[in-house]
């Protein structure tokens, strides 16, 4: 009997530890107050193999992402800032959730079921640009989401939910969004999107994280290597609105083999039609593989640290944006998270899994229409490793 009581006591202690660990597995702390007087929080999620995320319910931001190098040394490999105030003032869609519709919609206008909808025009510079970008000035990045931390065995994370009302940016229908961030074993960050609507609408959610595998204030990423699993990219007009798909072969958009990100900048700068794009990358790549099936989109590699980031997704496309206008014009002396250091031009790269830009105006692109009774689902995984 005494043995039995001892075993029961040990079992009870283990259960107690497990319950306490579950609560402590995702640390929650205050992050500040938004300009709309909402309190924001930070959630620290530590994976069993080293990956550590600090995310906020303010826009679903990835505030910090610590990943090990080939010697096990940790560095924060995502761009961002240290306060709610900086995110609100400095912009750049910095490492935030984007929705309900990511990327550009020409003239902020589309027709759905015979009715025309006009959205806010929030990109007008340089002058040929006239579009709705990332849903408008009050997209998901400006909202404080309802957050629910969880820990289930080796998987820890935060479930974020937000009700995006039709009145917020002029889209039809109220969309209820659930986005789940999970840190899995083997240093994987999984992002799962689930959207439902009460009226027909268009949706294209994404995450606008910026990556620098050498560390967030280490300099530019031009010598870090990139491979994109795409044979086609989408050409644009002067306003960055898609015109047609074209082969990457023979162009500066050819990342079919792993190569330095900046290796073909001179070639690109020589192309007159790219001048409105600041002579660099802000383009959609058409991924190989089927819509809805998990496939590799990206391999990014930093030869110095040995860090590798693979991005896998069920989405059909990915936008590559090169942060060419950081530390440029009005964005001079933009701070990093490291005291005394600023972000430089090309300080990181955004790799946004998505549907095509301007899909609501392009019946030839995969549909982004969501109707009542349907659920939009997509998954993107960021897999960190070393070599």
C-alpha positions as CSV (number, residue, x, y, z in Angstrom):
1,X,0.0,0.0,0.0
2,X,2.8,2.4,0.9
3,X,4.4,1.7,-2.6
4,X,1.1,2.3,-4.2
5,X,0.7,5.7,-2.3
6,X,4.3,6.7,-3.4
7,X,3.5,5.9,-7.0
8,X,0.2,7.9,-6.8
9,X,2.1,10.8,-5.2
10,X,4.8,10.7,-8.0
11,X,2.1,10.5,-10.7
12,X,0.2,13.4,-9.1
13,X,3.4,15.5,-9.0
14,X,4.1,14.7,-12.6
15,X,0.6,15.7,-13.6
16,X,1.0,18.9,-11.6
17,X,4.3,19.7,-13.3
18,X,2.7,19.0,-16.7
19,X,-0.2,21.3,-16.0
20,X,2.1,24.1,-14.7
21,X,4.4,23.6,-17.7
22,X,1.5,24.0,-20.1
23,X,0.6,27.3,-18.6
24,X,4.3,28.5,-18.5
25,X,5.0,27.1,-22.0
26,X,3.9,30.3,-23.7
27,X,5.0,33.4,-21.7
28,X,2.7,36.4,-22.0
29,X,3.8,40.0,-21.2
30,X,2.6,43.5,-22.1
31,X,3.7,45.2,-25.3
32,X,2.1,48.6,-25.1
33,X,-1.0,50.5,-26.2
34,X,-2.0,51.2,-29.7
35,X,-3.1,54.6,-30.9
36,X,-6.7,53.3,-30.7
37,X,-6.1,52.7,-27.0
38,X,-6.0,48.9,-27.2
39,X,-3.5,47.0,-25.1
40,X,-1.2,44.7,-27.0
41,X,0.7,41.7,-25.6
42,X,3.8,39.6,-26.5
43,X,3.8,35.8,-26.5
44,X,7.1,33.9,-26.3
45,X,7.0,30.5,-27.8
46,X,10.1,28.2,-27.4
47,X,10.4,25.1,-29.4
48,X,12.0,21.9,-28.1
49,X,14.9,22.2,-30.7
50,X,15.9,25.8,-30.2
51,X,13.5,27.9,-32.3
52,X,12.1,30.8,-30.3
53,X,9.4,33.2,-31.5
54,X,8.1,36.3,-29.9
55,X,4.8,37.3,-31.5
56,X,2.2,39.9,-30.7
57,X,-1.5,40.0,-30.9
58,X,-1.0,43.5,-32.5
59,X,-1.3,42.5,-36.1
60,X,-0.1,39.0,-35.5
61,X,3.4,40.4,-35.8
62,X,6.5,38.2,-35.6
63,X,8.5,40.6,-33.4
64,X,11.5,38.3,-32.9
65,X,12.6,34.9,-34.3
66,X,15.7,33.3,-32.8
67,X,17.2,30.5,-34.8
68,X,20.5,28.6,-34.2
69,X,23.5,28.8,-36.5
70,X,25.7,25.9,-37.4
71,X,27.5,26.2,-34.1
72,X,24.3,26.5,-32.1
73,X,24.6,30.3,-31.6
74,X,21.2,32.0,-31.6
75,X,20.3,35.2,-33.6
76,X,17.1,37.1,-34.2
77,X,16.6,36.6,-38.0
78,X,13.5,38.7,-38.6
79,X,13.3,42.5,-39.0
80,X,11.1,44.4,-36.6
81,X,11.1,47.0,-33.8
82,X,10.8,47.1,-30.0
83,X,7.5,49.0,-29.5
84,X,4.0,49.3,-30.7
85,X,4.7,53.0,-31.4
86,X,7.5,52.2,-33.8
87,X,5.4,49.7,-35.7
88,X,2.6,52.2,-36.1
89,X,4.9,55.1,-37.1
90,X,7.4,53.3,-39.4
91,X,5.1,51.0,-41.4
92,X,6.7,48.8,-44.1
93,X,4.0,46.1,-43.2
94,X,6.8,45.0,-40.9
95,X,6.6,41.3,-40.1
96,X,2.8,41.4,-39.8
97,X,-0.3,39.5,-40.8
98,X,-1.8,40.9,-44.0
99,X,-5.5,40.7,-44.9
100,X,-8.2,40.3,-45.7
101,X,-6.6,40.8,-49.2
102,X,-2.8,40.9,-49.5
103,X,-1.0,42.7,-52.2
104,X,-2.4,45.1,-54.8
105,X,-5.9,45.5,-56.4
106,X,-5.9,47.8,-59.4
107,X,-7.6,51.2,-58.7
108,X,-8.9,49.6,-55.5
109,X,-11.9,48.4,-57.5
110,X,-13.4,45.0,-58.5
111,X,-16.7,43.5,-59.6
112,X,-18.2,40.5,-57.7
113,X,-21.6,39.0,-58.7
114,X,-22.3,42.0,-60.9
115,X,-21.7,44.6,-58.2
116,X,-18.8,47.0,-58.2
117,X,-16.8,47.6,-54.9
118,X,-14.5,50.5,-54.3
119,X,-11.8,50.1,-51.7
120,X,-9.5,52.8,-50.3
121,X,-6.6,53.9,-52.5
122,X,-3.6,53.8,-50.2
123,X,-0.7,53.5,-52.6
124,X,-0.2,56.5,-54.9
125,X,3.6,57.0,-54.9
126,X,5.5,56.9,-57.2
127,X,2.9,58.6,-59.3
128,X,1.9,55.7,-61.6
129,X,0.8,53.7,-58.6
130,X,-2.9,53.9,-57.9
131,X,-4.2,50.9,-56.0
132,X,-5.4,49.3,-52.8
133,X,-2.4,47.7,-51.2
134,X,-2.8,45.1,-48.4
135,X,-6.5,45.9,-48.0
136,X,-6.0,49.6,-47.2
137,X,-4.8,51.8,-44.3
138,X,-6.7,49.8,-41.7
139,X,-5.9,46.2,-42.6
140,X,-5.2,43.3,-40.2
141,X,-1.8,44.8,-39.3
142,X,-3.5,47.7,-37.4
143,X,-5.8,45.4,-35.3
144,X,-5.3,43.8,-31.9
145,X,-6.3,40.1,-32.4
146,X,-7.9,37.9,-29.7
147,X,-5.0,35.5,-28.7
148,X,-5.2,32.1,-27.1
149,X,-1.9,30.4,-26.2
150,X,-1.7,26.7,-26.3
151,X,0.7,23.8,-25.5
152,X,0.1,20.3,-26.7
153,X,3.1,18.0,-26.1
154,X,5.9,19.2,-28.3
155,X,3.8,21.7,-30.1
156,X,3.3,25.2,-28.7
157,X,1.7,28.3,-30.1
158,X,-0.9,31.0,-30.2
159,X,-4.3,30.9,-31.9
160,X,-5.3,34.4,-33.2
161,X,-8.8,35.4,-34.2
162,X,-10.3,38.5,-35.6
163,X,-13.7,39.6,-37.0
164,X,-13.1,41.7,-40.1
165,X,-16.3,43.7,-40.6
166,X,-17.4,44.8,-44.1
167,X,-17.4,48.4,-42.9
168,X,-13.7,48.4,-42.2
169,X,-12.2,48.7,-45.7
170,X,-15.1,48.5,-48.1
171,X,-14.9,44.8,-48.9
172,X,-18.3,42.9,-49.0
173,X,-19.1,40.6,-46.1
174,X,-17.8,40.1,-42.6
175,X,-14.9,37.7,-42.5
176,X,-14.0,35.8,-39.4
177,X,-10.3,34.9,-39.5
178,X,-8.5,32.3,-37.4
179,X,-4.7,32.2,-37.8
180,X,-2.8,29.6,-35.8
181,X,1.0,30.0,-35.1
182,X,2.6,26.7,-34.0
183,X,6.2,26.0,-33.2
184,X,6.9,22.3,-34.0
185,X,9.8,20.1,-33.4
186,X,12.8,20.4,-35.8
187,X,12.5,24.2,-35.7
188,X,9.4,24.6,-37.8
189,X,7.0,27.6,-37.5
190,X,3.6,26.7,-39.0
191,X,1.1,29.3,-39.9
192,X,-2.5,28.0,-40.6
193,X,-5.2,30.3,-42.0
194,X,-8.9,29.6,-41.8
195,X,-11.4,32.2,-43.1
196,X,-15.2,32.2,-43.3
197,X,-17.6,34.9,-44.5
198,X,-21.3,35.8,-44.2
199,X,-21.5,37.2,-47.8
200,X,-19.5,36.6,-51.0
201,X,-16.1,38.4,-50.8
202,X,-12.5,38.1,-51.9
203,X,-9.6,37.0,-49.6
204,X,-5.8,36.6,-49.9
205,X,-4.2,36.5,-46.4
206,X,-0.4,36.3,-46.0
207,X,2.4,37.1,-43.6
208,X,4.8,39.9,-44.3
209,X,7.8,38.7,-42.3
210,X,11.3,40.0,-43.4
211,X,14.2,37.7,-43.2
212,X,17.9,38.2,-42.6
213,X,19.6,34.9,-41.7
214,X,22.7,36.6,-40.4
215,X,20.7,38.5,-37.8
216,X,18.3,41.5,-38.0
217,X,20.9,44.3,-37.7
218,X,23.8,42.5,-39.4
219,X,23.8,44.5,-42.7
220,X,22.2,43.7,-46.1
221,X,21.1,40.3,-47.5
222,X,22.7,40.7,-50.9
223,X,25.3,38.0,-50.3
224,X,22.8,35.5,-48.8
225,X,21.6,32.9,-51.2
226,X,18.1,32.3,-52.5
227,X,16.4,29.6,-54.5
228,X,12.8,30.1,-55.6
229,X,10.9,27.0,-56.8
230,X,9.2,28.9,-59.7
231,X,9.8,28.8,-63.5
232,X,7.6,31.9,-64.1
233,X,7.2,35.3,-62.6
234,X,4.4,37.9,-63.2
235,X,5.3,41.0,-65.2
236,X,3.8,44.3,-64.0
237,X,3.0,47.7,-65.4
238,X,4.4,50.9,-64.0
239,X,1.9,50.7,-61.1
240,X,3.0,47.3,-60.1
241,X,-0.2,45.7,-61.4
242,X,0.2,42.3,-63.1
243,X,0.2,42.1,-66.8
244,X,1.3,38.6,-67.7
245,X,3.4,35.6,-66.6
246,X,6.8,35.3,-68.2
247,X,9.6,32.7,-67.9
248,X,12.3,33.5,-65.3
249,X,15.0,32.0,-67.6
250,X,17.4,34.6,-68.8
251,X,16.2,37.3,-66.5
252,X,17.2,38.7,-63.1
253,X,14.2,36.8,-61.7
254,X,15.9,33.4,-62.3
255,X,16.4,31.9,-58.9
256,X,15.9,28.3,-60.1
257,X,19.4,27.6,-58.7
258,X,20.6,28.7,-55.3
259,X,22.5,32.0,-55.9
260,X,23.3,35.3,-54.1
261,X,20.2,37.5,-53.9
262,X,22.2,40.5,-55.3
263,X,24.0,38.7,-58.0
264,X,21.9,40.1,-60.9
265,X,21.2,43.6,-59.6
266,X,23.2,45.2,-62.4
267,X,21.2,43.4,-65.0
268,X,18.0,44.5,-63.4
269,X,19.0,48.1,-63.0
270,X,19.7,48.2,-66.7
271,X,16.1,47.4,-67.6
272,X,14.1,50.7,-68.2
273,X,10.8,49.1,-67.5
274,X,11.9,48.2,-63.9
275,X,12.6,51.8,-63.0
276,X,9.2,52.4,-61.3
277,X,10.1,49.4,-59.1
278,X,13.2,51.0,-57.7
279,X,15.4,48.7,-59.9
280,X,14.7,45.8,-57.6
281,X,12.3,43.1,-56.6
282,X,8.7,43.5,-55.8
283,X,7.2,40.7,-57.9
284,X,5.0,37.7,-57.8
285,X,6.5,34.2,-58.5
286,X,4.3,31.4,-59.8
287,X,5.2,28.3,-57.8
288,X,5.5,24.8,-59.2
289,X,3.0,22.3,-57.9
290,X,-0.7,22.2,-57.4
291,X,-2.9,24.8,-55.6
292,X,-3.7,23.4,-52.1
293,X,-0.9,20.9,-52.0
294,X,2.1,21.5,-49.7
295,X,5.2,22.3,-51.8
296,X,8.5,24.1,-51.4
297,X,8.6,27.8,-52.4
298,X,12.0,28.9,-51.1
299,X,15.4,27.9,-49.9
300,X,17.3,30.8,-48.3
301,X,20.9,30.2,-47.1
302,X,23.4,32.3,-45.2
303,X,27.0,31.0,-46.0
304,X,28.5,32.8,-43.0
305,X,26.2,31.4,-40.2
306,X,25.1,28.3,-42.0
307,X,21.4,29.1,-41.3
308,X,18.9,27.8,-43.9
309,X,15.3,28.8,-44.2
310,X,12.9,26.7,-46.3
311,X,9.4,28.0,-46.9
312,X,6.7,25.4,-47.8
313,X,3.1,26.4,-48.7
314,X,-0.2,25.3,-50.1
315,X,-0.5,28.7,-51.9
316,X,0.0,29.0,-55.7
317,X,2.4,32.0,-55.6
318,X,4.9,34.0,-53.6
319,X,5.7,37.7,-53.6
320,X,9.4,38.7,-53.2
321,X,10.0,42.2,-51.9
322,X,13.6,43.3,-51.4
323,X,13.3,46.2,-48.9
324,X,15.1,48.4,-51.4
325,X,13.6,51.6,-50.0
326,X,14.7,51.0,-46.4
327,X,17.2,53.7,-45.5
328,X,16.2,55.6,-48.6
329,X,14.5,59.0,-49.0
330,X,12.0,59.5,-46.1
331,X,13.1,56.2,-44.5
332,X,16.6,57.3,-43.6
333,X,18.1,56.2,-40.2
334,X,15.3,53.7,-39.6
335,X,16.1,51.9,-36.3
336,X,16.7,48.2,-35.9
337,X,15.9,46.3,-32.7
338,X,19.6,46.5,-31.7
339,X,20.3,49.7,-29.8
340,X,22.6,52.0,-31.8
341,X,22.1,50.2,-35.1
342,X,19.9,51.2,-38.0
343,X,18.3,49.2,-40.7
344,X,20.1,49.6,-44.1
345,X,18.9,49.3,-47.7
346,X,18.2,45.6,-48.5
347,X,18.3,44.8,-44.7
348,X,16.0,41.8,-45.2
349,X,13.7,40.2,-47.7
350,X,10.0,39.6,-47.6
351,X,8.8,36.3,-49.0
352,X,5.0,36.3,-48.9
353,X,3.1,33.2,-49.9
354,X,-0.2,34.2,-51.6
355,X,-2.5,34.1,-54.5
356,X,-1.8,36.4,-57.5
357,X,-2.1,40.2,-56.9
358,X,-5.2,41.8,-58.5
359,X,-6.9,38.4,-58.8
360,X,-10.4,39.8,-58.3
361,X,-9.9,41.6,-61.7
362,X,-8.3,38.6,-63.4
363,X,-10.5,35.6,-64.2
364,X,-7.5,33.9,-65.7
365,X,-5.8,33.8,-62.2
366,X,-6.9,31.2,-59.5
367,X,-10.0,32.5,-57.8
368,X,-9.8,34.4,-54.5
369,X,-13.6,34.5,-54.1
370,X,-14.9,33.1,-50.8
371,X,-18.7,32.4,-50.3
372,X,-20.9,31.7,-47.3
373,X,-20.6,28.0,-46.3
374,X,-17.1,27.7,-47.6
375,X,-13.8,27.9,-45.6
376,X,-10.6,29.3,-47.0
377,X,-7.7,27.3,-45.7
378,X,-4.0,27.6,-46.4
379,X,-0.8,26.5,-44.6
380,X,2.7,28.0,-44.8
381,X,5.7,26.5,-42.9
382,X,9.0,28.2,-42.2
383,X,11.5,25.5,-41.6
384,X,14.9,26.5,-40.0
385,X,18.0,24.3,-40.3
386,X,21.7,24.6,-40.8
387,X,24.4,23.3,-43.1
